[in-house]
Amino acid sequence: MAVTLFKKSTSLNTKPATFTRLISDLWATLGNKLQHMHQNKKNRETYTLLLQNDDYLLRDIGVSREGIRALHGKTGQFDAGCELEKIRATAGRNLN
């Protein structure tokens, strides 16, 4: 059995659990914000590229220019492709 000569000091070397949790929460929040910003940037790029197409191509895809503009103003974390697919599925194709 090992004999310890020095008593370990717990108050000097360890951080309180609340401080560690606070730092962990701050990193998680920062990561989420950066992820939201990146997703919003990708969505804006997608909408900008789609709006450069003519109305005939957009009609063939199954989305309208108004639908793209409505999504362009929307913020939050969502995938542009999935949202456009929802619009396409609910509106149906207007082939006239």
C-alpha positions as YAML, in Angstrom:
chain: A
units: angstrom
residues:
- id: 1
  name: MET
  ca: [0.00, 0.00, 0.00]
- id: 2
  name: ALA
  ca: [1.39, 3.36, -1.02]
- id: 3
  name: VAL
  ca: [1.85, 5.99, 1.58]
- id: 4
  name: THR
  ca: [1.04, 9.55, 0.51]
- id: 5
  name: LEU
  ca: [3.05, 12.30, 2.08]
- id: 6
  name: PHE
  ca: [1.20, 15.24, 0.62]
- id: 7
  name: LYS
  ca: [-2.49, 15.84, 0.81]
- id: 8
  name: LYS
  ca: [-4.08, 16.71, -2.56]
- id: 9
  name: SER
  ca: [-5.59, 20.14, -2.76]
- id: 10
  name: THR
  ca: [-8.92, 19.96, -4.52]
- id: 11
  name: SER
  ca: [-9.73, 23.66, -4.49]
- id: 12
  name: LEU
  ca: [-6.66, 24.85, -6.43]
- id: 13
  name: ASN
  ca: [-6.34, 22.39, -9.30]
- id: 14
  name: THR
  ca: [-9.95, 21.66, -10.30]
- id: 15
  name: LYS
  ca: [-12.46, 23.96, -11.94]
- id: 16
  name: PRO
  ca: [-16.00, 24.11, -10.67]
- id: 17
  name: ALA
  ca: [-18.45, 22.03, -12.65]
- id: 18
  name: THR
  ca: [-20.61, 25.07, -13.40]
- id: 19
  name: PHE
  ca: [-17.72, 26.92, -15.03]
- id: 20
  name: THR
  ca: [-16.90, 23.91, -17.19]
- id: 21
  name: ARG
  ca: [-20.54, 23.57, -18.16]
- id: 22
  name: LEU
  ca: [-20.69, 27.28, -19.00]
- id: 23
  name: ILE
  ca: [-17.68, 27.03, -21.30]
- id: 24
  name: SER
  ca: [-19.15, 23.93, -22.94]
- id: 25
  name: ASP
  ca: [-22.49, 25.68, -23.51]
- id: 26
  name: LEU
  ca: [-20.75, 28.72, -24.98]
- id: 27
  name: TRP
  ca: [-18.85, 26.57, -27.47]
- id: 28
  name: ALA
  ca: [-22.04, 24.72, -28.41]
- id: 29
  name: THR
  ca: [-23.88, 28.02, -28.96]
- id: 30
  name: LEU
  ca: [-21.04, 29.40, -31.04]
- id: 31
  name: GLY
  ca: [-20.97, 26.24, -33.15]
- id: 32
  name: ASN
  ca: [-24.72, 26.42, -33.74]
- id: 33
  name: LYS
  ca: [-24.56, 30.08, -34.77]
- id: 34
  name: LEU
  ca: [-21.73, 29.39, -37.21]
- id: 35
  name: GLN
  ca: [-23.65, 26.46, -38.65]
- id: 36
  name: HIS
  ca: [-26.75, 28.66, -39.10]
- id: 37
  name: MET
  ca: [-24.69, 31.35, -40.82]
- id: 38
  name: HIS
  ca: [-23.11, 28.82, -43.16]
- id: 39
  name: GLN
  ca: [-26.48, 27.27, -44.05]
- id: 40
  name: ASN
  ca: [-28.02, 30.70, -44.69]
- id: 41
  name: LYS
  ca: [-25.10, 31.59, -46.98]
- id: 42
  name: LYS
  ca: [-25.54, 28.35, -48.94]
- id: 43
  name: ASN
  ca: [-29.29, 29.00, -49.24]
- id: 44
  name: ARG
  ca: [-28.74, 32.56, -50.52]
- id: 45
  name: GLU
  ca: [-26.30, 31.25, -53.12]
- id: 46
  name: THR
  ca: [-28.81, 28.62, -54.24]
- id: 47
  name: TYR
  ca: [-31.61, 31.16, -54.57]
- id: 48
  name: THR
  ca: [-29.38, 33.62, -56.44]
- id: 49
  name: LEU
  ca: [-28.40, 30.92, -58.93]
- id: 50
  name: LEU
  ca: [-32.02, 29.88, -59.42]
- id: 51
  name: LEU
  ca: [-33.20, 33.45, -59.94]
- id: 52
  name: GLN
  ca: [-30.70, 33.83, -62.79]
- id: 53
  name: ASN
  ca: [-32.62, 31.23, -64.81]
- id: 54
  name: ASP
  ca: [-35.48, 32.13, -67.12]
- id: 55
  name: ASP
  ca: [-39.10, 31.43, -66.30]
- id: 56
  name: TYR
  ca: [-39.36, 28.52, -68.74]
- id: 57
  name: LEU
  ca: [-36.58, 26.60, -67.00]
- id: 58
  name: LEU
  ca: [-38.03, 27.36, -63.58]
- id: 59
  name: ARG
  ca: [-41.40, 26.09, -64.79]
- id: 60
  name: ASP
  ca: [-39.75, 22.87, -66.02]
- id: 61
  name: ILE
  ca: [-38.14, 22.44, -62.60]
- id: 62
  name: GLY
  ca: [-41.54, 22.97, -61.00]
- id: 63
  name: VAL
  ca: [-40.93, 26.14, -58.99]
- id: 64
  name: SER
  ca: [-41.96, 29.72, -59.57]
- id: 65
  name: ARG
  ca: [-39.92, 32.88, -59.27]
- id: 66
  name: GLU
  ca: [-42.30, 34.10, -56.54]
- id: 67
  name: GLY
  ca: [-41.74, 30.93, -54.52]
- id: 68
  name: ILE
  ca: [-37.99, 31.38, -54.72]
- id: 69
  name: ARG
  ca: [-38.27, 35.02, -53.67]
- id: 70
  name: ALA
  ca: [-40.46, 34.05, -50.72]
- id: 71
  name: LEU
  ca: [-37.88, 31.54, -49.54]
- id: 72
  name: HIS
  ca: [-35.06, 34.03, -50.15]
- id: 73
  name: GLY
  ca: [-36.44, 36.25, -47.40]
- id: 74
  name: LYS
  ca: [-36.84, 33.37, -44.96]
- id: 75
  name: THR
  ca: [-34.13, 32.91, -42.34]
- id: 76
  name: GLY
  ca: [-33.32, 30.01, -40.09]
- id: 77
  name: GLN
  ca: [-31.68, 26.68, -40.47]
- id: 78
  name: PHE
  ca: [-33.21, 24.75, -43.32]
- id: 79
  name: ASP
  ca: [-32.05, 23.26, -46.58]
- id: 80
  name: ALA
  ca: [-32.94, 25.26, -49.68]
- id: 81
  name: GLY
  ca: [-33.34, 22.13, -51.79]
- id: 82
  name: CYS
  ca: [-35.78, 20.54, -49.36]
- id: 83
  name: GLU
  ca: [-37.85, 23.71, -49.11]
- id: 84
  name: LEU
  ca: [-38.02, 24.04, -52.89]
- id: 85
  name: GLU
  ca: [-39.03, 20.39, -53.14]
- id: 86
  name: LYS
  ca: [-41.90, 21.06, -50.70]
- id: 87
  name: ILE
  ca: [-43.08, 23.99, -52.82]
- id: 88
  name: ARG
  ca: [-42.84, 21.86, -55.93]
- id: 89
  name: ALA
  ca: [-44.79, 18.99, -54.36]
- id: 90
  name: THR
  ca: [-47.58, 21.18, -52.96]
- id: 91
  name: ALA
  ca: [-47.97, 23.46, -55.97]
- id: 92
  name: GLY
  ca: [-47.77, 20.77, -58.59]
- id: 93
  name: ARG
  ca: [-46.50, 21.40, -62.09]
- id: 94
  name: ASN
  ca: [-48.20, 24.01, -64.20]
- id: 95
  name: LEU
  ca: [-47.37, 22.83, -67.68]
- id: 96
  name: ASN
  ca: [-49.76, 25.16, -69.51]
...
